[in-house]
């Protein structure tokens, strides 16, 4: 039996924000390899947001915010995948992923103190 994951902390959220910063750095290039690496990292952030939001001790407001950010990130990842499937150039996919990282970082930056709004 696995132990429940502790509540989302500023350190956890900062780690996700740091990964999004790496994505932004990778996407300064429209190179297909950079786009692939950024995509993989964005999926990792998506999973981390889900895990943090669903931790039993994460307060309601933090969970709501993380799930909202995750929903937007997931939508951008789906759109980027659709562009790639349709044969769009790497530059078009990179633009969609840059937007995803930018919006997610903005959402993480607007967080309330962890533990606020517990309920």
Phi and psi in degrees as a GROMACS rama.xvg file:
@    title "Ramachandran Plot"
@    xaxis  label "Phi"
@    yaxis  label "Psi"
@TYPE xy
-85.3573  147.792  UNK-2
-80.0182  145.656  UNK-3
-63.7685  143.749  UNK-4
-75.2754  137.816  UNK-5
-66.1535  166.577  UNK-6
-57.964  156.217  UNK-7
-60.4968  134.261  UNK-8
-117.988  166.138  UNK-9
-56.796  -37.4585  UNK-10
-63.0907  -43.6348  UNK-11
-62.3687  -44.9331  UNK-12
-68.2991  -38.97  UNK-13
-63.0607  -34.7797  UNK-14
-64.3473  -42.3784  UNK-15
-63.2812  -41.8832  UNK-16
-62.1721  -40.6306  UNK-17
-62.575  -41.2742  UNK-18
-62.0318  -38.1723  UNK-19
-65.8378  -33.9744  UNK-20
-64.0125  -39.3893  UNK-21
-62.8932  -42.1554  UNK-22
-58.1416  -45.593  UNK-23
-62.077  -37.917  UNK-24
-66.2221  -45.6343  UNK-25
-57.8187  -38.7846  UNK-26
-85.4776  10.8704  UNK-27
-68.8245  -16.596  UNK-28
-110.325  145.797  UNK-29
-94.6233  12.7381  UNK-30
-59.7179  138.203  UNK-31
-59.6621  -36.2375  UNK-32
-66.5871  -41.7133  UNK-33
-64.9674  -39.642  UNK-34
-64.2012  -41.3278  UNK-35
-64.5472  -43.9741  UNK-36
-64.9617  -41.8237  UNK-37
-64.2122  -39.937  UNK-38
-61.3699  -45.7694  UNK-39
-61.3711  -41.6456  UNK-40
-68.4529  -37.2798  UNK-41
-65.0602  -37.5458  UNK-42
-64.7765  -35.4588  UNK-43
-64.6496  -43.2497  UNK-44
-63.1674  -41.4887  UNK-45
-56.3088  -47.4725  UNK-46
-63.8821  -41.391  UNK-47
-63.2473  -41.4432  UNK-48
-62.5037  -41.3583  UNK-49
-62.0529  -46.4147  UNK-50
-63.09  -45.6199  UNK-51
-63.9112  -42.7451  UNK-52
-66.1791  -31.9925  UNK-53
-94.1716  1.22674  UNK-54
-61.7929  137.678  UNK-55
-58.2964  -30.6457  UNK-56
-98.9025  6.46819  UNK-57
-73.7334  130.217  UNK-58
-66.4515  158  UNK-59
-58.8729  -45.6222  UNK-60
-65.7028  -42.489  UNK-61
-64.1337  -44.0399  UNK-62
-60.5363  -44.444  UNK-63
-59.6343  -45.3432  UNK-64
-64.4836  -45.5366  UNK-65
-62.9759  -40.0148  UNK-66
-68.031  -35.0961  UNK-67
-65.4808  -44.7936  UNK-68
-62.7456  -43.4888  UNK-69
-62.6161  -41.1769  UNK-70
-60.9167  -42.8802  UNK-71
-66.4976  -43.9688  UNK-72
-61.1469  -44.9376  UNK-73
-60.4005  -40.7386  UNK-74
-62.3002  -41.8025  UNK-75
-67.2408  -37.3161  UNK-76
-64.6044  -40.228  UNK-77
-63.2256  -42.8803  UNK-78
-64.1816  -42.0802  UNK-79
-62.8566  -40.918  UNK-80
-63.3228  -39.887  UNK-81
-64.5354  -41.0714  UNK-82
-60.8889  -45.1521  UNK-83
-62.6663  -43.8339  UNK-84
-62.5948  -35.6754  UNK-85
-77.4626  -3.57633  UNK-86
89.2465  16.5622  UNK-87
-63.2574  148.239  UNK-88
-64.6366  157.409  UNK-89
-54.8266  -32.917  UNK-90
-61.919  -38.1223  UNK-91
-69.01  -41.2207  UNK-92
-65.2296  -41.99  UNK-93
-60.1733  -40.188  UNK-94
-60.6497  -42.9238  UNK-95
-65.0037  -40.8584  UNK-96
-70.5451  -35.878  UNK-97
-61.8614  -42.2254  UNK-98
-62.6162  -41.9862  UNK-99
-59.0271  -48.5487  UNK-100
-65.1556  -41.525  UNK-101
-62.2067  -46.9552  UNK-102
-67.0309  -41.2847  UNK-103
-64.7409  -42.1154  UNK-104
-64.6758  -39.5024  UNK-105
-62.2577  -42.0229  UNK-106
-64.009  -41.8941  UNK-107
-67.2891  -32.1181  UNK-108
-72.2354  -17.8291  UNK-109
-98.4847  23.0103  UNK-110
-77.5501  150.737  UNK-111
-81.2104  163.156  UNK-112
-55.5394  136.683  UNK-113
-59.4626  133.627  UNK-114
100.154  -16.7892  UNK-115
-71.8931  145.506  UNK-116
70.1166  26.2469  UNK-117
-58.2742  133.132  UNK-118
